[in-house]
């Protein structure tokens, strides 16, 4: 569950950056406070562990450094008339995070990256977005296996 929460925090920070925010330590603290409130009654305040912080930092740096490659892959596996400028920021944040995990995080199995992306899409986005995200990431996974 800790990695899942760290993944949600990373996605929200990616979203904040896309929206013109700083995505700094203060933002991370606020996100963890918000995620703590969403936990069942009696849960204590969540704080990122060193491992979670390392994961979040790696995702933020990795997505930034590999943004062009990740976006090219998202475009390649996108269906229909979807272009990146039509993809809502929350969906693009989820897609970039999952694509980064698929291509650059060997410690995250592809099926976990896709499943977690679907969970985030269902929680943070529109119902039709989860089908689109699943289709793109599934095609990305199959393309990775074929190469």
C-alpha positions in Angstrom: 0.0 0.0 0.0 2.9 2.4 0.7 4.1 2.3 -2.9 0.5 2.8 -4.1 0.3 6.0 -2.0 3.7 7.1 -3.2 2.6 6.5 -6.8 -0.5 8.6 -6.2 1.6 11.4 -4.7 4.0 11.2 -7.7 1.1 11.4 -10.1 -0.4 14.5 -8.3 3.0 16.2 -8.4 3.3 15.5 -12.1 -0.1 17.0 -12.5 0.8 20.0 -10.5 3.9 20.6 -12.8 1.7 20.3 -15.9 -0.6 22.9 -14.4 2.2 25.3 -13.8 2.9 24.6 -10.1 6.2 24.0 -8.4 5.7 20.3 -7.2 8.0 21.0 -4.3 8.4 19.6 -0.8 5.6 21.7 0.5 3.3 20.2 -2.2 4.4 16.7 -1.3 3.5 17.4 2.4 0.1 18.7 1.5 -0.5 15.7 -0.8 0.4 13.2 1.9 -1.9 15.1 4.4 -4.7 14.8 1.9 -4.0 11.1 1.2 -4.0 10.5 5.0 -7.5 12.0 5.3 -8.7 9.6 2.7 -7.6 6.6 4.7 -10.0 4.7 6.9 -10.9 6.1 10.3 -8.2 5.7 12.9 -5.3 5.8 10.4 -2.4 7.9 11.4 -0.8 10.8 9.4 1.0 9.4 6.4 4.5 10.6 5.7 6.7 9.4 2.9 9.4 6.9 4.0 13.0 7.3 2.6 12.2 4.6 0.1 8.9 6.2 -1.0 10.6 9.6 -1.2 13.4 8.1 -3.4 10.7 6.5 -5.6 8.8 9.8 -5.9 12.0 11.8 -6.7 13.0 9.1 -9.3 9.7 9.4 -11.0 9.7 13.2 -11.1 13.2 13.4 -12.5 12.8 10.4 -14.8 9.5 11.6 -16.3 11.1 15.0 -16.9 14.2 13.7 -18.5 12.4 11.2 -20.6 9.3 13.2 -21.4 9.8 13.3 -25.2 10.3 9.5 -25.4 7.3 8.9 -23.1 5.1 11.2 -25.1 6.2 9.6 -28.4 5.2 6.2 -27.0 1.9 7.5 -25.7 1.2 9.0 -29.2 2.3 5.8 -30.9 -0.1 3.6 -28.9 -2.9 6.1 -28.7 -6.0 5.1 -30.7 -8.3 7.2 -32.8 -8.0 10.9 -33.0 -6.5 11.3 -29.5 -3.6 13.7 -29.6 -1.6 14.8 -26.5 -3.2 18.2 -26.5 -6.6 16.5 -26.2 -5.6 14.4 -23.2 -6.6 15.9 -19.9 -3.6 16.8 -17.6 -4.6 14.2 -15.0 -4.8 11.4 -17.7 -1.5 12.6 -19.2 0.1 12.5 -15.7 -1.1 9.0 -15.2 0.1 7.9 -18.6 3.5 9.4 -18.2 4.0 7.9 -14.8 2.9 4.4 -15.9 4.9 4.6 -19.2 8.0 5.6 -17.1 7.5 2.6 -14.9 7.0 0.3 -17.9 10.1 1.5 -19.7 12.5 2.6 -16.9 11.6 0.9 -13.6 12.6 -2.8 -13.6 11.4 -3.1 -10.0 7.8 -2.5 -11.2 6.2 -5.3 -13.2 4.3 -3.9 -16.2 1.0 -5.4 -15.0 1.4 -3.6 -11.7 2.1 -0.3 -13.5 -1.0 -0.8 -15.6 -3.2 -1.9 -12.7 -2.2 1.0 -10.6 -2.7 3.4 -13.5 -6.2 2.1 -13.9 -6.9 2.5 -10.1 -5.8 6.1 -10.3 -7.8 6.8 -13.5 -10.9 5.4 -11.8 -10.2 7.6 -8.7 -9.1 10.8 -10.3 -10.5 10.9 -13.8 -13.6 10.4 -16.0 -15.0 6.8 -16.6 -14.1 6.9 -20.3 -10.6 8.0 -19.5 -9.8 4.7 -17.8 -10.7 2.7 -20.9 -8.4 5.0 -23.0 -5.5 4.7 -20.5 -5.9 0.9 -20.3 -5.8 0.7 -24.1 -2.7 2.8 -24.4 -0.8 1.1 -21.6 -1.9 -2.4 -22.8 -0.7 -1.7 -26.3 2.6 -0.2 -24.9 3.1 -3.4 -22.9 2.5 -5.6 -25.9 4.8 -3.4 -28.0 7.6 -3.7 -25.4 7.2 -7.5 -25.4 7.4 -7.7 -29.2 10.6 -5.7 -29.4 
